[in-house]
Amino acid sequence: MSTKQQPTSSGSDVDQRYAVHDERKRKRMISNRESARRSRMRKQQHLDEMVGQASRLQNENNILSQKINNTTQLYLGIASENNVLRAQLGELTDRLRSLNSVLEIVSDVSGLAVDIPDIPDTLLEPWQLPCPIQPITASADMFQC
C-alpha cells in the first residue's frame, strides 16, 4: 500500500504570508514617516508665520509708541504755551482794568463822557473775548507728528 501525503502548507506559503505582512508593515512605516514629515513642515510653516506676524506687530507697536511720544511732546508744548497765554491774558486784563479806572477818573474830572466797556471774565466765559476778534493763523503742518 502506498501512502499519499495530504497537502499541507508548505514553507513557501508561510514565507509568502510573512512577506506580505512585512511589505504592508514597510508601506505603513513609509506612510507614517511621510505623514510625520508633512506634519513637521506644517508646524515649521506655522512657526515661521507666527514669527513674521510677531515681527510685524512689534514694528507696528514701535511706530505707534513713537507717534504717542510725538503727540505727547506736542501736547506738552501746547499746554505750556497755553499756560503762558493765560498768564499774559491775566496781566493784560489787569492792565486794561487799570486803564479803565484811569479813564473813569479822567471822565469824572473832565466831565467828558467816555464809553468804557465791561471786561468779561474770560475764564468763565471764554467765548467773550476782551478785545476785538482777530484771525488766528495756523499752518497745516503744525499738527503733524
DSSP file with accessible surface (Angstrom, degrees, kcal/mol):
  #  RESIDUE AA STRUCTURE BP1 BP2  ACC     N-H-->O    O-->H-N    N-H-->O    O-->H-N    TCO  KAPPA ALPHA  PHI   PSI    X-CA   Y-CA   Z-CA
    1    1 A M              0   0  230      0, 0.0     2,-0.4     0, 0.0     0, 0.0   0.000 360.0 360.0 360.0 131.3    0.0    0.0    0.0
    2    2 A S        -     0   0  107      2,-0.0     2,-0.6     1,-0.0     0, 0.0  -0.738 360.0-137.9 -97.3 141.3    1.3    3.3   -1.0
    3    3 A T        -     0   0  136     -2,-0.4     2,-0.5     2,-0.0    -1,-0.0  -0.868  10.5-156.1-102.5 125.5    0.8    6.3    1.2
    4    4 A K        -     0   0  182     -2,-0.6     2,-0.3     1,-0.0    -2,-0.0  -0.836  19.6-125.8 -97.2 138.0   -0.2    9.5   -0.3
    5    5 A Q        -     0   0  187     -2,-0.5     3,-0.0     1,-0.1    -1,-0.0  -0.589  21.2-121.1 -84.4 140.1    0.7   12.6    1.7
    6    6 A Q        -     0   0  156     -2,-0.3     2,-0.3     1,-0.1    -1,-0.1  -0.542  37.4 -98.0 -74.1 144.4   -2.1   15.0    2.4
    7    7 A P        +     0   0  122      0, 0.0     2,-0.3     0, 0.0    -1,-0.1  -0.470  52.3 176.7 -66.6 123.6   -1.5   18.5    1.1
    8    8 A T        -     0   0  118     -2,-0.3     2,-0.2    -3,-0.0    -3,-0.0  -0.830  40.7 -80.2-119.4 167.0   -0.1   20.6    3.9
    9    9 A S        -     0   0   85     -2,-0.3     2,-0.2     1,-0.1    -1,-0.0  -0.489  49.2-140.7 -72.2 132.1    1.0   24.1    4.0
   10   10 A S    >>  -     0   0   50     -2,-0.2     4,-1.4     1,-0.1     3,-0.6  -0.439  22.1-107.7 -87.7 166.3    4.4   24.4    2.6
   11   11 A G  H 3> S+     0   0   50      1,-0.2     4,-2.5     2,-0.2     5,-0.2   0.830 116.9  61.8 -61.6 -30.7    7.1   26.6    3.9
   12   12 A S  H 3> S+     0   0   74      1,-0.2     4,-2.3     2,-0.2    -1,-0.2   0.862  99.9  54.1 -69.6 -32.0    6.8   28.8    0.9
   13   13 A D  H <> S+     0   0   75     -3,-0.6     4,-2.2     2,-0.2    -1,-0.2   0.930 110.9  45.6 -65.4 -43.3    3.2   29.7    1.8
   14   14 A V  H  X S+     0   0   51     -4,-1.4     4,-2.4     1,-0.2     5,-0.2   0.931 112.6  51.0 -64.9 -43.6    4.2   30.8    5.2
   15   15 A D  H  X S+     0   0  107     -4,-2.5     4,-2.3     1,-0.2    -1,-0.2   0.892 109.0  51.2 -61.3 -38.9    7.1   32.7    3.8
   16   16 A Q  H  X S+     0   0  127     -4,-2.3     4,-2.5     2,-0.2    -1,-0.2   0.908 108.6  50.9 -67.6 -38.9    4.8   34.4    1.4
   17   17 A R  H  X S+     0   0  159     -4,-2.2     4,-2.5     1,-0.2    -2,-0.2   0.922 111.9  47.7 -64.0 -41.2    2.4   35.5    4.2
   18   18 A Y  H  X S+     0   0  144     -4,-2.4     4,-3.2     2,-0.2    -1,-0.2   0.897 110.4  52.3 -64.4 -38.8    5.3   36.9    6.1
   19   19 A A  H  X S+     0   0   55     -4,-2.3     4,-2.5    -5,-0.2    -2,-0.2   0.920 110.8  46.7 -63.9 -43.0    6.5   38.7    3.0
   20   20 A V  H  X S+     0   0   64     -4,-2.5     4,-2.5     2,-0.2    -2,-0.2   0.933 114.4  48.2 -63.6 -43.9    3.0   40.3    2.5
   21   21 A H  H  X S+     0   0   98     -4,-2.5     4,-2.4     1,-0.2    -2,-0.2   0.925 112.9  47.4 -62.1 -45.6    2.9   41.2    6.2
   22   22 A D  H  X S+     0   0   93     -4,-3.2     4,-2.9     2,-0.2    -1,-0.2   0.882 110.8  52.4 -63.1 -39.0    6.4   42.7    6.0
   23   23 A E  H  X S+     0   0   73     -4,-2.5     4,-2.7     2,-0.2    -2,-0.2   0.923 110.8  46.7 -64.4 -43.4    5.5   44.6    2.9
   24   24 A R  H  X S+     0   0  162     -4,-2.5     4,-2.6     2,-0.2    -2,-0.2   0.919 113.1  49.4 -62.5 -43.5    2.4   46.1    4.5
   25   25 A K  H  X S+     0   0  114     -4,-2.4     4,-2.4     2,-0.2    -2,-0.2   0.921 111.6  48.9 -62.0 -42.8    4.4   47.0    7.6
   26   26 A R  H  X S+     0   0  114     -4,-2.9     4,-2.5     2,-0.2    -2,-0.2   0.935 112.6  47.7 -63.9 -43.5    7.1   48.6    5.4
   27   27 A K  H  X S+     0   0  126     -4,-2.7     4,-2.7     2,-0.2    -2,-0.2   0.908 112.1  50.0 -63.9 -41.1    4.5   50.6    3.4
   28   28 A R  H  X S+     0   0  132     -4,-2.6     4,-2.8     2,-0.2    -1,-0.2   0.913 110.6  50.0 -64.1 -40.1    2.8   51.7    6.7
   29   29 A M  H  X S+     0   0   87     -4,-2.4     4,-2.5     2,-0.2    -2,-0.2   0.929 112.0  47.3 -64.4 -43.5    6.2   52.8    8.1
   30   30 A I  H  X S+     0   0   82     -4,-2.5     4,-2.5     2,-0.2    -2,-0.2   0.931 113.0  49.2 -63.1 -44.3    6.9   54.8    4.9
   31   31 A S  H  X S+     0   0   70     -4,-2.7     4,-2.6     1,-0.2    -2,-0.2   0.914 111.4  49.3 -61.9 -43.0    3.5   56.4    5.0
   32   32 A N  H  X S+     0   0  100     -4,-2.8     4,-2.6     2,-0.2    -1,-0.2   0.901 110.8  49.8 -63.6 -41.4    3.9   57.3    8.7
   33   33 A R  H  X S+     0   0  160     -4,-2.5     4,-2.5     2,-0.2    -2,-0.2   0.921 112.1  47.9 -61.9 -44.1    7.3   58.8    8.0
   34   34 A E  H  X S+     0   0   71     -4,-2.5     4,-2.6     2,-0.2    -2,-0.2   0.915 112.1  49.5 -63.7 -42.0    5.9   60.9    5.2
   35   35 A S  H  X S+     0   0   52     -4,-2.6     4,-2.4     2,-0.2    -2,-0.2   0.919 111.7  48.5 -63.0 -42.9    2.9   62.0    7.3
   36   36 A A  H  X S+     0   0   38     -4,-2.6     4,-2.6     2,-0.2    -2,-0.2   0.905 110.7  51.5 -64.6 -39.1    5.3   63.0   10.1
   37   37 A R  H  X S+     0   0  100     -4,-2.5     4,-2.4     2,-0.2    -2,-0.2   0.941 111.1  47.2 -63.5 -44.9    7.5   64.9    7.6
   38   38 A R  H  X S+     0   0  109     -4,-2.6     4,-2.6     1,-0.2    -2,-0.2   0.905 111.7  51.6 -62.5 -40.3    4.4   66.8    6.3
   39   39 A S  H  X S+     0   0   57     -4,-2.4     4,-2.6     2,-0.2    -1,-0.2   0.918 109.9  48.3 -62.9 -43.8    3.4   67.5    9.9
   40   40 A R  H  X S+     0   0  153     -4,-2.6     4,-2.6     2,-0.2    -1,-0.2   0.900 111.3  51.1 -63.1 -38.9    6.8   68.9   10.8
   41   41 A M  H  X S+     0   0  108     -4,-2.4     4,-2.7     2,-0.2    -2,-0.2   0.926 111.2  47.2 -64.5 -43.6    6.7   71.0    7.6
   42   42 A R  H  X S+     0   0  142     -4,-2.6     4,-2.7     2,-0.2    -2,-0.2   0.917 112.7  50.0 -62.4 -42.4    3.3   72.4    8.5
   43   43 A K  H  X S+     0   0  162     -4,-2.6     4,-2.5     2,-0.2    -2,-0.2   0.924 112.3  46.7 -62.7 -43.2    4.5   73.1   12.1
   44   44 A Q  H  X S+     0   0  100     -4,-2.6     4,-2.8     2,-0.2    -2,-0.2   0.914 112.2  50.6 -65.7 -40.8    7.6   74.9   10.8
   45   45 A Q  H  X S+     0   0  114     -4,-2.7     4,-2.5     2,-0.2    -2,-0.2   0.926 111.6  48.0 -63.5 -42.9    5.5   76.9    8.3
   46   46 A H  H  X S+     0   0  108     -4,-2.7     4,-2.5     2,-0.2    -2,-0.2   0.920 111.7  50.1 -63.3 -42.6    3.1   77.9   11.1
   47   47 A L  H  X S+     0   0   92     -4,-2.5     4,-2.6     2,-0.2    -2,-0.2   0.925 110.3  50.0 -61.4 -44.1    6.0   78.9   13.3
   48   48 A D  H  X S+     0   0   91     -4,-2.8     4,-2.5     1,-0.2    -2,-0.2   0.907 111.1  49.3 -61.3 -41.9    7.5   81.0   10.5
   49   49 A E  H  X S+     0   0  110     -4,-2.5     4,-2.6     2,-0.2    -1,-0.2   0.912 111.5  48.9 -63.3 -41.8    4.2   82.7   10.0
   50   50 A M  H  X S+     0   0   87     -4,-2.5     4,-2.6     2,-0.2    -2,-0.2   0.900 111.1  49.4 -66.4 -39.6    3.9   83.4   13.7
   51   51 A V  H  X S+     0   0   90     -4,-2.6     4,-2.4     2,-0.2    -2,-0.2   0.927 112.5  48.6 -64.7 -42.0    7.4   84.8   13.9
   52   52 A G  H  X S+     0   0   24     -4,-2.5     4,-2.6     2,-0.2    -2,-0.2   0.922 112.2  48.0 -63.2 -42.9    6.7   87.0   10.9
   53   53 A Q  H  X S+     0   0   90     -4,-2.6     4,-2.9     2,-0.2     5,-0.2   0.914 110.6  51.6 -65.3 -41.5    3.5   88.2   12.5
   54   54 A A  H  X S+     0   0   58     -4,-2.6     4,-2.4     1,-0.2    -1,-0.2   0.916 110.7  49.1 -61.5 -40.3    5.2   88.9   15.8
   55   55 A S  H  X S+     0   0   64     -4,-2.4     4,-2.4     2,-0.2    -2,-0.2   0.931 112.0  47.5 -64.6 -45.7    7.8   90.9   14.0
   56   56 A R  H  X S+     0   0  153     -4,-2.6     4,-2.6     1,-0.2    -2,-0.2   0.921 113.3  48.5 -61.9 -43.2    5.2   93.0   12.1
   57   57 A L  H  X S+     0   0   92     -4,-2.9     4,-2.7     2,-0.2    -1,-0.2   0.883 110.0  51.8 -65.9 -37.0    3.3   93.6   15.3
   58   58 A Q  H  X S+     0   0  101     -4,-2.4     4,-2.5    -5,-0.2    -1,-0.2   0.922 111.0  47.8 -65.1 -42.4    6.4   94.7   17.1
   59   59 A N  H  X S+     0   0   91     -4,-2.4     4,-2.4     2,-0.2    -2,-0.2   0.925 112.8  48.1 -62.5 -44.5    7.2   97.1   14.3
   60   60 A E  H  X S+     0   0  112     -4,-2.6     4,-2.7     1,-0.2    -2,-0.2   0.910 111.1  51.5 -62.3 -40.7    3.7   98.5   14.3
   61   61 A N  H  X S+     0   0   84     -4,-2.7     4,-2.7     2,-0.2    -1,-0.2   0.903 109.3  50.0 -62.3 -42.5    3.9   98.8   18.1
   62   62 A N  H  X S+     0   0   84     -4,-2.5     4,-2.3     2,-0.2    -2,-0.2   0.910 111.2  48.9 -63.2 -41.2    7.1  100.7   17.8
   63   63 A I  H  X S+     0   0   99     -4,-2.4     4,-2.5     2,-0.2    -2,-0.2   0.935 112.9  47.1 -64.6 -44.5    5.6  103.1   15.3
   64   64 A L  H  X S+     0   0   81     -4,-2.7     4,-2.6     1,-0.2    -2,-0.2   0.900 110.8  52.0 -65.0 -39.1    2.5  103.7   17.4
   65   65 A S  H  X S+     0   0   49     -4,-2.7     4,-2.6     2,-0.2    -1,-0.2   0.912 109.9  49.4 -62.3 -41.2    4.7  104.2   20.5
   66   66 A Q  H  X S+     0   0  103     -4,-2.3     4,-2.7     2,-0.2    -2,-0.2   0.913 110.8  49.6 -64.6 -41.7    6.7  106.8   18.6
   67   67 A K  H  X S+     0   0  116     -4,-2.5     4,-2.7     2,-0.2    -2,-0.2   0.904 110.8  50.2 -63.4 -40.3    3.5  108.6   17.4
   68   68 A I  H  X S+     0   0  103     -4,-2.6     4,-2.8     2,-0.2    -2,-0.2   0.930 111.6  48.3 -62.9 -44.3    2.3  108.6   21.0
   69   69 A N  H  X S+     0   0   89     -4,-2.6     4,-2.5     2,-0.2    -2,-0.2   0.921 113.0  47.7 -62.1 -43.9    5.6  110.1   22.2
   70   70 A N  H  X S+     0   0   60     -4,-2.7     4,-2.5     2,-0.2    -2,-0.2   0.919 113.6  47.4 -62.9 -43.5    5.5  112.7   19.5
   71   71 A T  H  X S+     0   0   72     -4,-2.7     4,-2.9     2,-0.2    -2,-0.2   0.896 111.1  51.5 -65.7 -39.8    1.9  113.6   20.3
   72   72 A T  H  X S+     0   0   61     -4,-2.8     4,-2.9     2,-0.2    -2,-0.2   0.926 110.8  48.1 -62.8 -44.1    2.6  113.8   24.0
   73   73 A Q  H  X S+     0   0  130     -4,-2.5     4,-2.4     2,-0.2    -2,-0.2   0.917 112.6  48.7 -62.4 -42.2    5.5  116.1   23.3
   74   74 A L  H  X S+     0   0   62     -4,-2.5     4,-2.6     2,-0.2    -2,-0.2   0.931 112.0  49.4 -62.6 -43.9    3.3  118.3   21.1
   75   75 A Y  H  X S+     0   0  155     -4,-2.9     4,-3.1     1,-0.2     5,-0.2   0.923 110.5  49.8 -60.9 -46.1    0.6  118.3   23.8
   76   76 A L  H  X S+     0   0   89     -4,-2.9     4,-2.4     1,-0.2    -1,-0.2   0.903 111.7  49.3 -62.0 -39.5    3.1  119.3   26.5
   77   77 A G  H  X S+     0   0   41     -4,-2.4     4,-2.6     2,-0.2    -2,-0.2   0.930 113.9  44.9 -64.5 -43.5    4.4  122.1   24.3
   78   78 A I  H  X S+     0   0   69     -4,-2.6     4,-2.9     2,-0.2    -2,-0.2   0.905 112.6  51.4 -68.4 -40.3    0.9  123.4   23.5
   79   79 A A  H  X S+     0   0   27     -4,-3.1     4,-2.3    -5,-0.2    -2,-0.2   0.917 111.4  48.3 -62.4 -40.9   -0.1  123.1   27.2
   80   80 A S  H  X S+     0   0   71     -4,-2.4     4,-2.1    -5,-0.2    -2,-0.2   0.934 112.9  47.1 -63.9 -45.4    2.9  125.1   28.2
   81   81 A E  H  X S+     0   0  114     -4,-2.6     4,-2.6     1,-0.2    -2,-0.2   0.894 110.3  53.9 -63.2 -38.1    2.2  127.7   25.6
   82   82 A N  H  X S+     0   0   67     -4,-2.9     4,-2.5     2,-0.2    -1,-0.2   0.906 107.0  51.1 -62.8 -40.7   -1.4  127.8   26.7
   83   83 A N  H  X S+     0   0  106     -4,-2.3     4,-2.2     2,-0.2    -1,-0.2   0.907 110.2  49.3 -63.2 -40.7   -0.3  128.4   30.3
   84   84 A V  H  X S+     0   0   74     -4,-2.1     4,-2.7     2,-0.2    -2,-0.2   0.932 111.2  49.6 -63.2 -44.7    1.9  131.3   29.1
   85   85 A L  H  X S+     0   0   84     -4,-2.6     4,-2.6     1,-0.2    -2,-0.2   0.892 109.5  51.3 -63.4 -38.8   -1.0  132.8   27.1
   86   86 A R  H  X S+     0   0  131     -4,-2.5     4,-2.4     2,-0.2    -1,-0.2   0.910 110.6  48.7 -63.9 -41.3   -3.3  132.5   30.2
   87   87 A A  H  X S+     0   0   55     -4,-2.2     4,-2.5     2,-0.2    -2,-0.2   0.924 112.3  48.4 -63.8 -43.4   -0.8  134.3   32.3
   88   88 A Q  H  X S+     0   0   94     -4,-2.7     4,-3.0     2,-0.2     5,-0.2   0.897 109.5  53.3 -62.8 -39.5   -0.4  137.0   29.6
   89   89 A L  H  X S+     0   0   54     -4,-2.6     4,-2.7     2,-0.2    -1,-0.2   0.922 109.0  49.2 -60.1 -44.5   -4.2  137.3   29.4
   90   90 A G  H  X S+     0   0   31     -4,-2.4     4,-2.3     2,-0.2    -2,-0.2   0.927 112.9  46.7 -60.7 -45.4   -4.4  137.8   33.2
   91   91 A E  H  X S+     0   0  111     -4,-2.5     4,-2.4     2,-0.2    -2,-0.2   0.929 114.2  47.0 -62.4 -45.3   -1.7  140.5   33.0
   92   92 A L  H  X S+     0   0  100     -4,-3.0     4,-2.7     2,-0.2    -2,-0.2   0.881 110.7  52.4 -66.5 -36.6   -3.3  142.3   30.1
   93   93 A T  H  X S+     0   0   14     -4,-2.7     4,-2.5    -5,-0.2    -1,-0.2   0.923 109.6  49.4 -63.9 -42.4   -6.7  142.1   31.8
   94   94 A D  H  X S+     0   0   94     -4,-2.3     4,-2.4     2,-0.2    -2,-0.2   0.920 111.7  48.7 -61.8 -43.0   -5.2  143.7   34.9
   95   95 A R  H  X S+     0   0  160     -4,-2.4     4,-2.8     2,-0.2    -2,-0.2   0.918 110.7  50.9 -62.0 -42.6   -3.6  146.4   32.8
   96   96 A L  H  X S+     0   0   59     -4,-2.7     4,-2.7     2,-0.2    -2,-0.2   0.908 109.6  50.1 -64.0 -40.4   -6.9  147.0   31.0
   97   97 A R  H  X S+     0   0  119     -4,-2.5     4,-2.4     2,-0.2    -1,-0.2   0.913 111.2  49.5 -62.5 -42.4   -8.8  147.3   34.3
   98   98 A S  H  X S+     0   0   70     -4,-2.4     4,-2.2     2,-0.2    -2,-0.2   0.931 112.4  47.2 -62.7 -44.3   -6.2  149.8   35.5
   99   99 A L  H  X S+     0   0  108     -4,-2.8     4,-2.7     1,-0.2    -2,-0.2   0.895 110.9  52.2 -64.5 -39.0   -6.5  151.8   32.3
  100  100 A N  H  X S+     0   0   19     -4,-2.7     4,-2.4     2,-0.2    -1,-0.2   0.899 108.7  50.0 -63.6 -39.7  -10.3  151.7   32.6
  101  101 A S  H  X S+     0   0   54     -4,-2.4     4,-2.2     2,-0.2    -2,-0.2   0.900 110.6  50.1 -66.6 -36.9  -10.1  153.1   36.1
  102  102 A V  H  X S+     0   0   79     -4,-2.2     4,-2.9     1,-0.2    -2,-0.2   0.925 110.2  50.7 -63.3 -43.6   -7.8  155.9   34.9
  103  103 A L  H  X S+     0   0   70     -4,-2.7     4,-2.8     1,-0.2    -2,-0.2   0.894 108.7  51.8 -61.0 -39.4  -10.3  156.6   32.1
  104  104 A E  H  X S+     0   0  103     -4,-2.4     4,-2.7     2,-0.2    -1,-0.2   0.921 111.0  47.3 -62.7 -42.7  -13.1  156.7   34.7
  105  105 A I  H  X S+     0   0  104     -4,-2.2     4,-2.8     2,-0.2     5,-0.2   0.936 113.5  47.6 -64.1 -45.1  -11.1  159.2   36.8
  106  106 A V  H  X S+     0   0   74     -4,-2.9     4,-3.0     1,-0.2     6,-0.4   0.913 112.7  49.8 -62.5 -41.6  -10.4  161.3   33.7
  107  107 A S  H  X S+     0   0   23     -4,-2.8     4,-1.8    -5,-0.2    -1,-0.2   0.920 112.9  46.3 -63.7 -42.7  -14.0  161.2   32.8
  108  108 A D  H  < S+     0   0  130     -4,-2.7    -2,-0.2    -5,-0.2    -1,-0.2   0.907 117.8  42.7 -65.7 -41.5  -15.1  162.2   36.2
  109  109 A V  H  < S+     0   0  123     -4,-2.8    -2,-0.2    -5,-0.2    -1,-0.2   0.920 122.8  35.7 -73.1 -43.9  -12.6  165.0   36.4
  110  110 A S  H  < S-     0   0   62     -4,-3.0    -1,-0.2    -5,-0.2    -2,-0.2   0.700  97.7-130.7 -85.9 -22.5  -13.0  166.4   32.9
  111  111 A G     <  +     0   0   66     -4,-1.8     2,-0.3    -5,-0.3    -4,-0.1   0.505  60.3 137.5  84.2   0.6  -16.7  165.9   32.6
  112  112 A L        -     0   0  120     -6,-0.4     2,-0.6    -5,-0.2    -1,-0.3  -0.628  57.9-121.0 -80.2 141.9  -16.3  164.2   29.2
  113  113 A A        -     0   0  104     -2,-0.3     2,-0.5    -3,-0.1    -1,-0.1  -0.716  32.2-174.0 -84.9 121.5  -18.4  161.1   28.6
  114  114 A V        -     0   0   57     -2,-0.6     2,-0.8   -11,-0.1    -7,-0.0  -0.972  22.6-133.2-119.2 127.2  -16.1  158.1   27.9
  115  115 A D        -     0   0  151     -2,-0.5    -2,-0.0     1,-0.0     0, 0.0  -0.723  26.2-175.8 -81.2 112.8  -17.6  154.8   26.9
  116  116 A I        -     0   0   36     -2,-0.8     2,-0.0   -13,-0.0    -2,-0.0  -0.934  15.8-143.3-113.2 111.0  -15.8  152.1   28.9
  117  117 A P        -     0   0   89      0, 0.0     2,-0.2     0, 0.0   -17,-0.0  -0.351  23.1-104.2 -72.3 154.1  -16.8  148.6   28.0
  118  118 A D        -     0   0  156      1,-0.1     0, 0.0    -2,-0.0     0, 0.0  -0.474  28.9-128.2 -71.2 148.1  -17.2  145.9   30.6
  119  119 A I        -     0   0   33     -2,-0.2     2,-0.1   -26,-0.0    -1,-0.1  -0.875  24.3-140.5 -99.9 113.5  -14.4  143.4   30.8
  120  120 A P        -     0   0   25      0, 0.0     2,-1.1     0, 0.0     3,-0.1  -0.366  22.2-107.9 -71.6 154.6  -15.8  139.9   30.7
  121  121 A D    >>  -     0   0   70      1,-0.2     4,-2.9     2,-0.1     3,-0.5  -0.724  33.6-165.9 -80.8 102.2  -14.3  137.1   32.8
  122  122 A T  T 34 S+     0   0   16     -2,-1.1    -1,-0.2     1,-0.2     6,-0.1   0.717  82.7  57.2 -68.8 -21.6  -12.6  135.1   30.1
  123  123 A L  T 34 S+     0   0  121      2,-0.2    -1,-0.2     1,-0.1    -2,-0.1   0.855 116.3  34.9 -77.7 -32.2  -12.1  132.1   32.3
  124  124 A L  T <4 S+     0   0  128     -3,-0.5    -2,-0.2     1,-0.2    -1,-0.1   0.814 135.7  25.4 -85.9 -32.7  -15.8  131.8   33.0
  125  125 A E    ><  +     0   0   72     -4,-2.9     3,-1.9     3,-0.1    -1,-0.2  -0.656  67.6 169.0-129.5  75.7  -16.9  133.0   29.6
  126  126 A P  T 3  S+     0   0   80      0, 0.0    -1,-0.1     0, 0.0    -4,-0.1   0.707  73.7  66.9 -66.6 -16.3  -14.1  132.2   27.1
  127  127 A W  T 3  S+     0   0  179      1,-0.2     2,-0.9    -3,-0.1    -5,-0.1   0.665  89.4  71.3 -77.9 -14.8  -16.3  133.0   24.1
  128  128 A Q  S <  S-     0   0   88     -3,-1.9    -1,-0.2    -7,-0.2    -3,-0.1  -0.830  75.9-164.3-102.9  97.4  -16.4  136.6   25.2
  129  129 A L        -     0   0   93     -2,-0.9     4,-0.1     2,-0.1    -8,-0.1  -0.537  22.2-134.6 -82.2 145.3  -13.0  138.0   24.4
  130  130 A P  S    S+     0   0   39      0, 0.0    -1,-0.1     0, 0.0     3,-0.0   0.581  89.5  47.4 -75.8  -6.6  -11.9  141.3   26.0
  131  131 A C  S    S-     0   0   75      1,-0.1    -2,-0.1     3,-0.0     3,-0.1  -0.859 104.7 -76.4-129.3 163.9  -10.5  142.5   22.7
  132  132 A P        -     0   0  105      0, 0.0     2,-0.3     0, 0.0    -1,-0.1  -0.268  59.4 -96.4 -59.0 148.1  -11.8  142.5   19.1
  133  133 A I        -     0   0  148     -4,-0.1     0, 0.0    -3,-0.0     0, 0.0  -0.503  44.8-171.7 -70.2 125.6  -11.7  139.1   17.4
  134  134 A Q        -     0   0  142     -2,-0.3    -3,-0.0    -3,-0.1     2,-0.0  -0.932  30.9 -99.6-116.6 145.0   -8.6  138.8   15.3
  135  135 A P        -     0   0  122      0, 0.0     2,-0.6     0, 0.0    -1,-0.0  -0.347  30.2-140.4 -64.9 142.4   -7.9  135.9   13.0
  136  136 A I        -     0   0  162      2,-0.0     2,-0.4    -2,-0.0     0, 0.0  -0.927  15.8-150.3-103.5 122.0   -5.7  133.2   14.3
  137  137 A T        +     0   0  131     -2,-0.6     2,-0.3     2,-0.0     0, 0.0  -0.738  21.6 167.7 -96.2 140.0   -3.3  131.8   11.7
  138  138 A A        -     0   0   69     -2,-0.4     2,-0.3     0, 0.0    -2,-0.0  -0.990  27.5-129.8-146.3 150.1   -2.1  128.3   11.8
  139  139 A S    >   -     0   0   63     -2,-0.3     3,-1.2     1,-0.1     4,-0.3  -0.732  20.5-124.5-100.2 154.2   -0.2  126.1    9.4
  140  140 A A  G >  S+     0   0   87     -2,-0.3     3,-1.1     1,-0.3     4,-0.1   0.851 109.8  57.5 -65.5 -33.6   -1.4  122.6    8.5
  141  141 A D  G >  S+     0   0  112      1,-0.2     3,-1.0     2,-0.2    -1,-0.3   0.567  83.7  85.6 -77.9  -3.0    2.0  121.0    9.4
  142  142 A M  G <  S+     0   0   85     -3,-1.2    -1,-0.2     1,-0.2    -2,-0.2   0.834  95.6  40.6 -63.9 -29.3    1.6  122.4   12.9
  143  143 A F  G <  S+     0   0  128     -3,-1.1    -1,-0.2    -4,-0.3     2,-0.2   0.342  92.0 109.2-103.2   6.5   -0.4  119.4   13.9
  144  144 A Q    <         0   0  140     -3,-1.0    -3,-0.0    -4,-0.1     0, 0.0  -0.570 360.0 360.0 -82.3 146.3    1.6  116.8   12.0
  145  145 A C              0   0   93     -2,-0.2   -78,-0.1   -71,-0.0    -2,-0.1  -0.670 360.0 360.0 -91.5 360.0    3.8  114.3   14.0
